[in-house]
Amino acid sequence: MSVTVKVLTDGPLLVKGECKVEDAQGNPIPGKGGDTIHLCRCGASANKPFCDGGHKKISFKG
């Protein structure tokens, strides 16, 4: 299965497909389940690296 990454307008990165997320030391970060994740790109998420909708509160413009 291939992995696709889509930049959502003024929002997170939408990652579709089975993938692993690792921290800076290479340790796995458990996902949310399923094959779709949203990764924060605004820096406002309290659940980094995953999006929690914080971009809406800070009116993020990507």
HURADA-V575281 format. One record per run of one state. SS is the DSSP state (a for helix, b for strand, c for the rest). FROM is the first residue (numbers start at 1). TO is the last residue. Records with the same first field share a line. If there is no record, write none. Layout:
SS=FROM-TO + FROM-TO
This chain:
c=1-3 + 8-12 + 17-20 + 23-27 + 30-35 + 40-49 + 51-53 + 58-62
b=4-7 + 13-16 + 21-22 + 28-29 + 36-39 + 50-50
a=54-57
